[in-house]
Amino acid sequence: MLDQRNHQGKFAEDYVRVLASAAGLLVYQDDLDHDGIDLGFRYPGRTGHISSPAIEVQIKSWSAPRSKGAALHYGGLNEVQYNKLVDGPFLVPRYLFLVVVPQESDRYARVETDGLTLSRLCYYRGFEDDRPVPAPSAARKVPLQVPLGNVLTVRALRELVGAPTGPSDR
């Protein structure tokens, strides 16, 4: 059995993979997480003048969320990780996906007569206007605010990628 940290991280990655599958997106992964990217998502088609639009993400899990006002206050990225998401420009946009999970792993998923429920929610944050940290250190953390309104849904994931969305997407 996985230790708590690895179990929580694997569940978070699988949670996002399920949303991508429901959205009809392709999921790709580099052979090493050397560039701060856990997964990439690609729409396998054309949207306007773009073929195969994509995004890349760092996925973090969190079992003790702190919020104030309309944002989660996350302090789990160190300056080196943060810079890998911010210090572009990047050809493919980068995001942080923050999956909030229950503290008890036996509450990650629930099977009911209507189907499978994955516990809790995933939130996302982009870095378009952020600046990299000069002389970053892996020992220092970067406080981030992740808007509570940025819930990752099938529709939101398709919009982030640049894929067409339909009226049934949620």
Residue, then its C-alpha position, 0 to 999 in steps of 0.5 A: m500500500l502507498d504511504q499517505r503522501n504518495h497515495q494523496g498525490k496519486f489520487a489527485e493526479d487520477y482525479v484530474r485524469v478522470l476530468a480530462s477523460a470526461a472532457g474528451l481530452l488527451v493526457y500526456q506526461d513527460d518521461l521525467d518531471h524535470d520541468g515542473i510539469d506533471l501532466g499535459f492536456r491536448y484537444p485532438g482536433r482543430t479550434g479555429h486556426i489552432s490545431s491540437p491546443a494544449i495546456e501543461v499543469q503542476i498538480k498538487s494535493w492538499s488535505a488541510p485547506r485554508s481559505k480567507g474570503a474568496a480564495l484558498h491560501y496555498g503555501g505548498l510551492n517552493e520558489v523553484q517550483y513556482n518559477k517553473l510555472v511562471d518564468g516564460p514565455f511558454l509556448v504552451p500555457r501552464y497552470l497549477f491544479l490544486v486538488v483538495v482531498p479528505q484527510e482520510s484516504d478511505r473518503y477519496a471516492r464513494v460508490e453510490t447507485d447513481g455512480l462514482t463520486l470523487s471527493r472534494l474539488c480541484y481548483y486552478r490558477g494561471f500565472e499570466d501576470d506573475r513575475p519569477v522570484p530572483a535567485p529562487s530557493a527550494a527552501r523558501k515557499v511562495p504564498l499563493q491565492v487560488p480563487l474559490g471560483n476557479v473550480l476545475t470542471v469538465r467545461a472549465l478544463r476544455e476552456l483552459v485547453g481551448a477546446p470547443t465547449g457544448p451546452s451539456d458540459r459542466 
